[in-house]
């Protein structure tokens, strides 16, 4: 396998844009990445497109990525593959582009994530999202929603670890502050801990500002290249190396023995632990982390699941400010899913774009200083795609990027 580098990234702002089409968002993100890489668009030899909901919401099936890239970005003639894996769709599209280049099949590849959740009726969106679990046996058949599932999980964590609603509010407030510094984020306003707690309750103890928005649009694009030939295509410096890119599906849990079930949910650590091993690094080396946090409690779970603290110490980690922009493990520096926004098929691309900008030192007001004061040298991206129960999670992604 060849070493692979990221040579260009680009995004379309996350938010609700009823008047903007999937094609237009694709054009913005892809051409931003092309300009960022400084390459001839004809150099792109393959493309993988993550999208989940356009078929359900707009009736565009089968050739979503092909149409978006051809009619939107003006790219045609190259092999284009549609990728669907819940919130991990763009992460998985990135992995497929990485494999195509690392294997030697192509020199330059494109990964795109795009989603328009504001399209269609609310009932269509809820039905489509409900299809992310086992429709024959999943919790949806009992009337449970994603929020209800997480509220039950929070209750378990409060009883198990003594975590508090205020600590979850601190996570959300941190991420809203980060998003207020991110021009691509859905939310541009910072909220205090008190404002998070005072926002309407959606399923106690979860308030509205502890949960990501349900109807968000956006797109992100990443261009990867074989490191050995990158000089032929771009003069971009510094290059960001893909040190590891791992996909796992959720392991089997024996729920007849609840004492053996770790409290991790989407943050099952298997993909990340393998990524650490491949990259020759561990949690103590990570200078920045982007994690899946559709609810702020997920970030607290990931602190322990991904090796940054002992079980039960997530509350102390947020209390001590360790995951703030100036902390020793800056988390979700762009705002994360809760505040940056979560347009399902594009979320993973945003995580990668943010990590690249941080490693390059291009993150502006939210730039992390890193341990040497020159920006982070290495970062972790963790994402999960699928429904809110362990047996429905389709993809667990662990990606390590470094300078």
N, C-alpha and C positions, 0 to 999 in steps of 0.2 A: 504493500500500500504506500502511495506517495503522501508526502506532507502536503496539507492543504491550508491556504490562507484566505482570509476575507479581505477583498480589495475594494468593496463598495457597499454602502448601505443607504437606504432611503425610506422615508415614511410619508404617508398622508395622515394628517392630524386625526386623532380619535375624537369622536363626538357624534352628535346626531345631525346628519346632513340629508334631509329628505330629497333635496333637489340634485344631489350628486350621485351619479351612477357608479356601479361596480367598475365599469370601464374607465371612468374618469379617475377614480381612486387608484386604480391599477396604473394608469398613465403617470400620475404624480409620483407614486412610490418607486416604480421601476426606473423612470428617467432620472429621479433624484439619485438612485443608486448608480446608474450609468455615469452620470456627471461626477459623482463622488469618486468612482473608480478611475475616471478619465479614460475610458475605453471606447472603442468603436462598438456600437451595439451588435454589429454583425459578428463580433468575437464570441458572443454568447452561443454555446453549442447545445445546451439542453435547459429545460425549465421544469420546475415542479411547483404546483400551485395548490396551496391549502385553502379550502373553503368548505363550510358545512351546511349553510342554510339557504343558499340562493335557490336551490331546487324547490325547497318547501315554501319559501316566501315569495319567489318570483316566477316559479315554473321553469327556471333555466336548469336543465338537467344535462348529464352526459358529457358535455363539452364546455363546462364553465371556464376552466383555465384557458383553453384554446381561444375561446371567444374574447375573454378579457384581455389576453396578451395580443391577439391579432388586431381586434378592433379598438382596443384601448391603448396599448403601448406601441402598436405597430410592429410587433415581433411575430414572424411567421416562418414556416419552413423547417423549424427545428423541432426535435421531439419534445412534446409537452405532456406532462402526466398530472392528472388530478389526484389530490391527496385529501383524505378526510379522516380525522381522528380527534374529534372534539376540540377542546382548547389547545391540544398539542398539534393541531393540523400543520401550522406553519413550522413548528419545531421539527416535525417529521418530514416536511417538504425540504427543510434545510438538510436534514440527515441524508435524504435521498440524493440531493445535489452533491453533498460531500462524498458519498459513496461513488457516484458517477465520476467524480474528478480523482478521488484517491485511488480508484481502481485502474486508472489510466484510460478509461473509455473516452473521456472528454478532458479538455484542459480548463474550460471555463463553464460554470453552471450558474443558474439563477434559481433562487428560492423566493416565492411570493406567498404572502398570506393576505387575504382580502375578505371582508365580510361587510354586509349591509343589513344590519338587524332592524333598522327602522323601516324597512320595506314590509309590506303585507300587514295584516291585521294582528292585533295582540293575541287573539286566539290561535292564529297560525303559528306564531312564535312559540307560545307555550306548548303547543302540540309537538312542534319540532324538537324543542328542548327536552320534552318528556320522553322522546325517543332515544335519548342518550343512555337509558338504562335498559335492562332486560325487560321488554314489554310484556312478557308472559309472567315473570316472577318478581319484577322490580317493585320498589316501594311505591311507585306511582299508582299501582293497582289498589293500594290501601289509602290513597288520597294524600300521600306525603308529597311535599314539594322539596326542592333543593334547600330552601330556607328552613323548612321544618326538620329536615335531616340534620342540618348543621346545628340547629338549636338543641336537638337531642344530644349531639356530640359535645357541644359546649357544656351542657349539664353534667355529662360524664367527666369531662376534664376538670370542671370546678370541684367535683366531689373527689376526684383522684389526686389532683395536684394542688388544689387550693387557689387556682388562678381566678382572677376577678374580672368583672365587667369593665372596671376602670383600666386594667392592663390592656384589654382588647381595644378600648378606646384610645389608649396611648399609641398602639400600633397604627390605627386608622389616622390619628392626628399627624403622626410622623409622615405617613405616606401622602396625605393631602398637602402637607408642607412641601414635600419633594415634588409633587405634581404641579404645585403652583410655580415652580421654577422650570417646568418642562413645557415648551411651546407646543409639543405634540399631544399633551395630555387632555383628556376630556374635561377634567376639573381644573380650573385655574385659580381657585380660591382655597386658601389654607383655613382649616378649622381647628379650634382648640379642643382639648379633651372634654371640656364641659359641653361644648356644642355637639360633639359626637354623641355624648351620653343623652343629651336633651333631644336629639332627633327622634322622629317617630319610631316606635318599636314595630318591627316586622314579625318577629317571633322571639319572644324573650329568651335570653338576654340580648339578642341581636337587634341593634337599631339600624335605621336606613343607612347611616354613614359608616357602618361596619360591613356593608355588603356592596358588591360591585353592581353597576347599573346593568339593567337587563337589555336595553335597546341601544346599542352603540355601533357606529360605523367606523371603518378605518382600514388601512393597508400598510404593509411593510415589505421591503424587498432587500435581499442580501445576494451579493455576487461573490462566488468563491472561485479560486483558481489554484492550480497546482503550483506549489511554492517554487519548484525548480524552473518553471517557465514564466513566472509572474512578470519578470523584467521585460518580457516580450510584449506584454499587454498594457502595463501601467507603470507609472513612476511614483505611485502612491506610497507614502511612508508615514508612520510605521505600518508594517503589515501585521495583521492580527492572526495568530496561528490557532488553528483548531486542534487543540491538544487531545481532546477526546470528545466523542459524540456517540452516546449510548441510548438505545431504546430497549425497554423491557415492558412486558405486560404484567399486570398485577399477579402476584403469587396466590396460591390457594390458601385460604384460611379455614381452619376447622372451627366453625362457629358453635359446634357442640361443646367446645372446650374454650370458653371465653377468656380464661386466664392466660391462654397462649396467644391471644390476639393483641398485637401492639397497637397503641393509639396513634396511628400515623395517617390514616385515610389516604388522601392523594399523595402524601409525602412518603410513601414507601421508599426506603432508601436504596433499593437494589440497583437502580440505574446510576445513581450518583456514586455509590461505593465502587462500582465497576469503572466509572469515569475517573474517579480519583486514582485508581490503580493504573489505568492506562496512561494518565497524564503524569504519573510519578509524583503526585501531590496529595495533600489531604486538607481537611477543614482548616487547620492552622495556617495553611498557605494562602487561603482565599482572601483577597482584599476587597471583593465586592460580590454580592449575591443577588440574583433576581429569582424569585420563587413564585409559584402559583398561589395566589391569595384571593380567590373569589370572595372570601370572607376573612376578616382580619385575624380570626382565630387560626386560620391555616398557616399564617406566617409564624405564629407562636409555636405551632406544632412542628414546623420545619426546623426551628432552631435546634431542637433535640434530635429530630429524625435524620438530619443531614450532618450531625456530628459536631455542632457548634456549642452545645452545652449538654449537661447530664439530664436524664429524664426528670421532668418536673421543674427544671430551672428556667424555662422560657419566660415566666413572669418576671423573674429577677433580671433577665437579660434586657427586657424592654424598660424596666424600671431604672436600670443603670445607664441607659442610653447607648448601649453597645452597638445597636443596629442603626443609629442615626448617621447622617452624612459624615459626621466627625468621629463616629465610633470606630472600634477596631474591626467590626464586621458590618459595613454599610449594606443595608438590605433594601431592595426595591427602590433604588435611587430615582427612578422615573415616576414613582407613585404606585407602581404595582397595579394589579387588576382592579382593586377597589377604587383608586383615584385616577390612574392613567386611563383606565377603561378596559373593557374586555369584549371586543368584537371577536367572537370565538375563533374564527379562522385566521385572524391576524395577530393574536396575542403573542404567540411564540416569536414571531418576527420582531415585534417591538422589544421583547426581552433581549434578543441578540443585538439589535441595533443599539440599545442603550449600553450594553456591555462593551461593544466596539467603541462607541463614543467615549466612554469612560477610560478605556485603556489607551486610546489615542490622546486623551487630554482635551477632548472637544465637547464636554458636557456643560460648558458655561457655568451658570450660577450654582448648579448642583454637582459640580465636579468634585469627586472624591480625591483627597490629597494622596492617598496611598501611604505605604509605610516609609517610603523614602522622600515623600513630599513632591514627587514628580508624577503622581497619578498611579493607579493600580496597575500591577504587572500581570495579574492573573485573576480571573473571575469565574464564577459558577452560574450556570443557568439551569434551573429545574422547573419542569412543566409537566402537567398531567392532563390527559384528555379522556373524557368519558363521564359517566353519571356519578351521583353522589353516594354510591355504595361500592365497596371494594371489588365485588365481582363484575362491575360494569366498567371499570377503568381500562381503557383500551391501550393507552401509551403512557409510560413513565419515561421521561426524557432527562438525561444528565449530560450537560455540555460544559466542557471546560475550555475557555479561551484565554490566550496569554500573548504578551508582547514578546 
